[in-house]
Amino acid sequence: MIKHCLFPAAGYGTRFLPATKSMPKEMMPIVNKPLIEYGVDEAIQAGMTNMAIVTGRGKNSLMDHFDKNYELEHQISGTNKEEMLVDIRSLIDSAQFTYIRQREMKGLGHAILTGKQLIGDNPFAVVLADDLCVNETQGVLEQMVKLFKQFRCTIVAVEEVPNDETHKYGVIAGEHLSDDLIRVTDMVEKPEQGTAPSNLAIIGRYILTPDIFEHIENTEPGKGGEIQITDAILKQASNGCVIAYRFKGKRFDCGSWMGISMRQITAMKTYT
């Protein structure tokens, strides 16, 4: 039912300078795979086949990664190194990849709006690749797709964070339908210390209904002078149904050195 997944990947990744001076942060490796490949794999496991990637200046390696490299494949053909390309070949064959460039960095809401013509009038998922989510049994997007079949509305993934870290996130509040589901009534982007409506923070997994594009178009710049997706989703919540879901699994904030280092350590333990 949900076949499209949007990857906003146009940002400069300044928290990882100087590494991101010439390499997209989405291409930073966790063991031997770049961050964005984990996100694409999660989307494919959830049944999505159309990967829409919003890119920017200096991001050509994203397109190259999800394409064949004939010279490389010829060079390692018939060697044991050929097995190392099995996973990425499978991903390339399992999905269609389309790209559009975001010319100005005006916030996550603007990045999602930039991808409108790749999505069309379809419900779609959004993955922020620097939030790496793992679950041994069922990916976060797959969990959310099942909920969408039930509620047919926008769904955001949330997790509890320490109260002194709520200023780093979009934070929700609402009516608890169960231990894991909350009907959203309020949503604040990066609230000032001590003003957050709860400690439930939105992480980089969304399922959005296509009317979100109209809401974004009618959203004025908010926190930091950017067009915030939280402001647009709050409009949906006031008009109908937005569900926050406390997902099953573990999230690594790979948008920070600490998060990506912890994920590397965990991954190395898995492989050894």
N, C-alpha and C positions, 0 to 999 in steps of 0.2 A: 504493500500500500504506500509506503514511503520509499521512493526510489532515488531521491536526490539528497546529497550531503554537501554542504557548503563549508569550505575551509578558508577563513580569512587569514591570509598569509602575506600581507603587504607591509607589515610593520618593520621598523628598522632594527629591532632587537637590541636596543642600546644597553640593556642590563648585562649583555654578554660581550660588550666591546673589550678588547679589540677583535675577538674571534669573529664577530658578526660584521666587521668592516667589509669583508668580501664574501661571507658565507651566510645565507639565510639561517636564522635561528631554528627554523623548522627542519633544516638539514643537519642539525647537530646530532651526532650519533649517540644512541644508547646501545652499548656493545657494538654490533655491526650493522644496525639499522637506524636510519634517521627518524627523528620524532614523527614527522608527518606520515611515514609509512605505517607506524603503529595505529595512527588515527584512521587511515584508509582501510587497514585490515579490520579494525573494529566496525567500521561502517559496512563493509562487505559482509561480515558475519551477521549483521543486523538486516541483511537483505537489500542493501542499497547498491545500485549499479551505475549511478551517475555522480561522479565526483567533480564538483564545481569549485575551482580554486581561484581566489582573488589574490593576484600577485602585485608586485610593484617593481620599481627599478632595482636591478641587480639580482633578480630572483629567477633567472633562467635555469638554474640548476634544478629547480623544482620540476620544471617541464622535462628536462633531460632525464631526471630520475625515473619518471613514469613513461619512459620511451625506450625503445631498443637501442643498444649501443653495438652496432654491427662489428666495428673494429675490435672491441673488447671481447665480444662473444666468439669471434673468429680466432682471436689470440689464445683463448683458454679452452677452445673446443677440444673435447677428447681427454681433458685433464681432470684431476679430482677437484680442481677449483670451479669447474662448471656447476657442481652441485650447490655452490654458494649463491647462485642466481635463481634457484628453483622458486623460492618464495616470491621474489619480486616479479618474476615472469608470470606466476599465477595471478598476482594482483593486477598486473597490466592486462591480462586476458579476461579478467573477471569484471572489469568496469570500463566505462567510458570517461575520459578525462577532458574537461574543457576549462579554459582559462580566460580571465579578463583582468585588466590592469586597473588598480585604484591609483589615480594620478595624485591625489592629495590625501594625507592622513588626517581624517576628521573624526576618528572614533570608530568603535565597533559597529555602532548603528549604521554609519555611513558605509563601512566595508560590506555589511550585509546587503544594504540597498544597492551597492555597486554590482552585486551578483544577481540582481533581479532577473536580468534577461537570460541568465543561464538556468534559472529555476522555473520561470514561468508561473502559471497559476496552480502551483502544486504545494502541498505541505512538504516540509523539508527539515533535515537535521542540520545543525551547525556544530562543528568540532573546532575547538581551539587546541591546536596540536601541542602547545606547551603545557597543557594539562593532560598528563599521561595517566589513563585509568586502566587498572588491571583487575580482573576477576577470573578465577580459575574455571568457573562453570558457565558464566553468561556475561557478555560485555555490557557496559552501561547503556550503550545505544540500543542494544537488543532488548534490555529491560524496559527502556522508555518507549520503544515501538509497541510493545505489548500494551503499555498503558494508553498510548494514543488510540489504539483500536477500541479501547473501552470508553475514553473520555472525548476523543475527537477535538482536542483543543491544544493550545500551546502548553508545553511541559518544559520545566527547567530543572536541572539536576542541582541539588544542594547538599551541603554537608556542614556539620557543626565545626566552628572554628573558635579559638580562644577569643574572649571578649576584647582583648587588647590588639587583636588583628582584624577586627571587622572593618576598620577603615580602609583596608586593602581591597575590599570586594563590593559587589552588589549584594545587598542583604534583604531578605524577604520576611514578611510576617503574614499571618492569616489564620484561617480556621482549620484545625487539624481534623482530617477525615479518618485518619488511622495513624499508626506510629510512623509510617513512611510517607504519607500523602498529606499535603497541606493545600487548601484552596487559598490562593494568594489574594490578599486585600491591600497589601502595601509592599513597596519595593523601593529601596534607596541605594543610589550608587555612591560607594565609598563615603559612608556617613562620618561625620566628625566623631572623634573619640567621645564615648559616653552617650551618643545619641542614636545608636543603632536600634531598630525595632526588635531585633532578636540576634542570635548568633548563628543563624542559618545563612550561609554564604552560597551564592551561585557560583558554580564551577563551569568549565568550558564545554558543556554538553547541553544542547537545546533541541527541542523539536518545535518548529514554528509553523503556524498556519499562514497561508499566503496573504491574508489581510494585513500582516505585519508590515508589508512594504508601504501601504498607504499611511499607516501610523507613523512609520519612520519619516516619510516625506513631510508629515505635519508636526514633526518634533523639532523644537528649537534646541540649539546647542545648550548643553547642561554643564555638568561637572567638568572642569578643565577646558571649557569652551568647545567640547566635543559633542557629537550627536550620540547619545548613550542609548544602547539597546534596552536598558532597564526602563528608561522613560517611555519607550514605545510599548514595551510589554505591559507596563502598568496601565496604559490606556486600554489594552485588551482586557486586563483584569477588571477594570471598572465597567466594561461593556459586557462581560460574559465570564468565561472560564479560563483561568490559568492555574495549572497545577504545579506545585513544587514537589519534587520526588527525592527523598533521601535514599540514594542509590546503594546497592550492595557492591562492595569492592573497595579498592584502595586507590587514592589519587596521589600522584607525585607532581608537585608544582615545578615543572622543568623550565619555567620562565625565570627561575632563580638558580644561582650556583648551588645553594644548599639542596634544593629539590632535585636537581639533575644529578648531583653527586650521590645522594641517597639512593636514587633509582639505579645508578651505575653499580653501586655496591650490592644492592639487592639482586640485580640481574646477574652480576658475576657469581654470586652465591648460587643462583639457580643453574648456571651453566657449569659450575665446578662440583 
